Amino acid sequence: MTVPEIALASPSTGSGVGSEARPLLVLGPSLGTSTILWENVMPALDGYRVLAWDLPGHGASPRATEPFTMAEVADAVAEAVGEPFLYAGVSFGGCVGLELLLRHAEQVLGAAIVASGAHIGEPQAWHERAAQVRAQSTSALIVGSAQRWFAPASIERSPGITGRLLHALQDADDESYALCCEALARFDARDRLGEITRPVLAVWGAYDGVTPEASAREIADGVRDGRSAGIDGAAHLPPADDAASTAAVLREFFDHVVKEKTDAAS
């Protein structure tokens, strides 16, 4: 195993957005996507300094050539950020968020785990998908991903961001994607949720068949300081499906975390 390289930047401008005095919020991606995923949420996060990162071989991140674990991705994110931060991650990025909370609690002040789980799917299914991508490329996943990712009518309603996300999937490095699948196959934090002490918000999309409400509630109920929220108009990618509602639940949660931290320090 080796710690992968990840690119850390603003989804839209290439640098942290917001005053240096504002709390830092780091945004994590879903498998097959890039920082594009968060672009429509960004305008509502103006109270924060915002950075986002790409998975190995996705977006601006270098491709991976050796296996890695979810914990090693979390280590790479923590090292790249290098200061205390709030965190929100979708699906794969949510799994990384749980590892950040377990491994870097002194650095992560609170986390929103969006459309994710302490365990996602079955290992055999991830190994089969990795083999499919190595044989046929990520292009073979476009139709299935579109069906899983987006709520009914989302593609027709928002052709811009949905189309760009599907292009990001097609452009992802095949081997890096496969290695991400294998990292998901190995990931299981269910027995360790009780070790997480930082505030956690677990968010689900009403149309999400991959990580439904039960996955979010398992996290919220398992950690020491957890809560949950649903996004009615979303499937597996809430920031793309319903950016306004996603931003609203994130703002409410992170504003509360920041206020509690400020009150405790005064």
C-alpha positions in Angstrom: 0.0 0.0 0.0 1.1 3.6 -0.6 -0.2 7.0 0.3 -1.8 8.4 -3.0 -1.3 11.9 -4.2 -4.4 14.2 -4.3 -4.9 17.7 -5.8 -6.4 20.2 -3.4 -8.0 23.4 -4.8 -11.1 25.5 -5.1 -13.8 23.9 -7.3 -14.0 27.1 -9.4 -11.0 29.3 -8.9 -8.0 27.1 -8.0 -7.4 28.6 -4.6 -9.2 28.8 -1.2 -12.4 30.9 -1.4 -13.0 33.4 1.4 -11.1 35.4 3.9 -8.2 33.7 5.8 -10.1 34.6 9.0 -13.0 32.4 8.0 -13.3 28.7 9.0 -11.8 26.3 6.4 -14.2 23.8 4.9 -12.8 21.0 2.8 -15.1 19.2 0.3 -14.6 15.6 -0.9 -15.7 13.8 -4.1 -17.7 10.8 -5.0 -16.1 8.0 -7.0 -15.9 9.0 -10.7 -16.6 12.7 -10.1 -14.4 15.7 -9.5 -14.5 19.1 -7.8 -17.3 19.9 -10.4 -19.6 18.1 -8.0 -19.6 21.0 -5.6 -19.7 24.0 -7.9 -23.4 24.8 -7.5 -23.1 24.5 -3.7 -20.2 27.0 -3.5 -22.1 30.3 -3.6 -24.0 29.4 -0.4 -20.8 28.7 1.5 -19.7 32.3 1.5 -19.1 32.3 5.3 -16.3 29.8 4.8 -12.9 29.4 3.1 -13.5 26.5 0.8 -11.2 23.9 -0.7 -12.0 20.7 -2.5 -9.9 17.7 -3.6 -9.9 15.1 -6.4 -9.5 11.3 -6.1 -6.4 9.8 -7.5 -6.6 9.8 -11.3 -9.7 12.0 -11.3 -9.9 15.7 -12.1 -6.5 17.4 -11.3 -5.1 14.6 -9.1 -2.2 12.4 -10.4 -3.0 8.9 -11.4 -2.4 6.1 -9.0 -0.4 3.0 -9.9 -0.3 1.1 -6.6 -3.1 -0.1 -4.2 -4.1 2.2 -1.3 -6.6 2.2 1.5 -9.3 4.6 2.6 -7.1 5.5 5.6 -4.2 6.4 3.4 -6.4 8.7 1.3 -7.5 10.4 4.6 -3.9 10.8 5.6 -3.1 12.4 2.2 -6.0 14.9 2.6 -5.0 15.8 6.2 -1.4 16.3 5.1 -2.4 18.4 2.1 -4.7 20.7 4.1 -2.2 21.1 7.0 -4.4 23.0 9.4 -7.7 22.5 11.3 -10.8 22.2 9.1 -14.4 21.2 8.7 -15.2 18.5 6.2 -18.0 17.4 3.9 -17.6 14.4 1.6 -19.9 12.5 -0.8 -19.9 8.7 -1.1 -16.2 7.7 -1.4 -15.4 11.2 0.0 -17.7 10.4 3.0 -15.8 7.2 3.7 -12.7 9.3 3.7 -14.4 11.7 6.1 -15.0 8.8 8.6 -11.3 7.9 8.4 -10.4 11.5 8.9 -12.5 11.6 12.1 -10.9 8.4 13.3 -7.3 9.2 12.4 -7.1 13.0 12.6 -9.7 14.1 15.2 -7.3 16.8 16.4 -7.4 18.4 12.9 -11.0 17.7 11.8 -13.5 19.9 13.8 -16.6 18.2 12.4 -17.8 16.4 9.3 -20.8 16.0 7.1 -20.9 12.4 5.6 -23.1 12.8 2.5 -24.7 9.9 0.6 -22.2 7.5 2.1 -21.8 4.8 4.7 -19.5 3.1 7.2 -19.5 0.3 4.6 -20.8 0.6 1.0 -21.8 -2.4 -1.0 -20.1 -5.8 -1.0 -16.5 -6.5 -1.7 -17.2 -8.8 -4.6 -19.2 -6.2 -6.4 -16.4 -3.7 -6.1 -13.8 -6.2 -7.4 -16.1 -7.0 -10.3 -16.4 -3.3 -11.2 -12.7 -2.8 -11.0 -12.2 -5.7 -13.4 -14.8 -4.3 -15.8 -13.1 -0.9 -15.8 -9.7 -2.4 -16.4 -11.2 -4.4 -19.3 -13.6 -1.8 -20.8 -12.7 1.6 -19.4 -14.9 3.9 -17.3 -16.9 4.6 -20.4 -18.7 1.3 -19.8 -20.1 2.8 -16.5 -21.8 5.9 -18.0 -25.3 4.6 -18.3 -25.4 2.8 -14.9 -23.8 5.7 -13.1 -26.3 8.1 -14.6 -29.1 6.0 -13.2 -27.5 5.7 -9.8 -26.2 9.2 -9.4 -29.2 11.4 -10.3 -32.8 11.7 -9.2 -35.6 11.4 -11.8 -35.6 14.3 -14.3 -32.3 15.7 -12.9 -30.5 15.2 -16.2 -33.3 17.0 -18.1 -33.5 19.7 -15.5 -29.8 20.3 -15.1 -28.0 19.1 -18.2 -25.0 21.2 -17.6 -23.6 19.8 -14.4 -24.9 16.3 -14.9 -23.3 16.1 -18.3 -20.0 17.5 -17.0 -20.0 14.9 -14.2 -20.5 12.1 -16.6 -17.7 13.4 -18.7 -15.5 13.5 -15.6 -16.3 9.8 -15.1 -15.3 9.1 -18.7 -12.1 11.1 -18.3 -11.1 9.4 -15.1 -7.9 7.2 -15.3 -9.1 3.6 -15.5 -6.5 2.0 -13.2 -7.0 4.7 -10.6 -10.7 4.2 -10.7 -10.2 0.4 -10.3 -7.9 1.0 -7.3 -10.6 3.2 -5.7 -13.0 0.4 -6.1 -10.7 -2.0 -4.4 -10.2 0.6 -1.6 -14.0 0.6 -1.1 -14.0 -3.2 -1.1 -11.7 -3.1 1.9 -13.4 -0.3 3.8 -15.5 -1.1 6.8 -15.7 1.3 9.7 -19.0 0.0 11.3 -17.3 -1.4 14.4 -15.4 1.9 15.0 -18.1 4.5 14.8 -18.3 4.7 18.6 -14.7 6.0 18.6 -15.7 9.2 16.7 -16.2 12.1 19.1 -16.4 15.1 16.7 -19.8 16.3 15.6 -21.1 14.4 12.6 -24.0 15.1 10.2 -25.0 12.1 8.0 -27.0 13.2 4.9 -29.0 10.9 2.6 -30.8 11.5 -0.7 -34.4 10.3 -0.9 -33.8 8.6 -4.3 -30.4 7.1 -3.3 -30.4 3.3 -3.8 -26.7 3.0 -3.1 -26.5 4.5 0.4 -30.1 5.0 1.5 -31.4 6.6 4.7 -30.5 3.5 6.7 -26.8 4.0 5.9 -26.9 7.6 7.2 -28.8 6.7 10.3 -26.3 3.9 11.1 -23.6 6.6 11.1 -25.6 9.2 13.1 -26.6 6.6 15.7 -23.2 5.0 15.9 -21.0 8.1 16.5 -21.0 9.9 19.9 -22.3 13.2 18.5 -24.4 12.5 15.4 -27.4 13.8 13.6 -28.9 13.1 10.2 -30.8 14.9 7.4 -32.5 13.9 4.2 -32.5 15.7 0.8 -35.9 15.1 -0.8 -34.8 15.9 -4.4 -31.6 14.0 -4.5 -30.2 10.6 -5.3 -26.5 9.6 -4.8 -25.0 13.0 -5.6 -27.0 15.6 -3.6 -24.7 18.5 -4.4 -25.5 18.1 -8.1 -29.2 17.1 -7.7 -30.3 19.7 -5.2 -27.5 22.2 -4.5 -29.7 24.6 -2.5 -31.0 22.0 -0.1 -27.6 20.5 0.3 -26.0 23.8 1.0 -28.7 24.7 3.5 -28.2 21.5 5.6 -24.4 21.9 5.5 -24.6 25.6 6.5 -26.9 24.9 9.4 -24.6 22.1 10.7 -21.3 23.8 10.2 -22.5 27.1 11.6 -23.5 25.2 14.7 -20.1 23.5 15.0 -18.3 26.8 14.6 -20.5 28.5 17.2 -20.0 25.7 19.7 -16.2 25.9 19.2 -16.3 29.7 19.6 -18.4 29.5 22.7 -16.2 26.9 24.3 -13.1 29.1 23.6 -14.7 32.3 25.2 
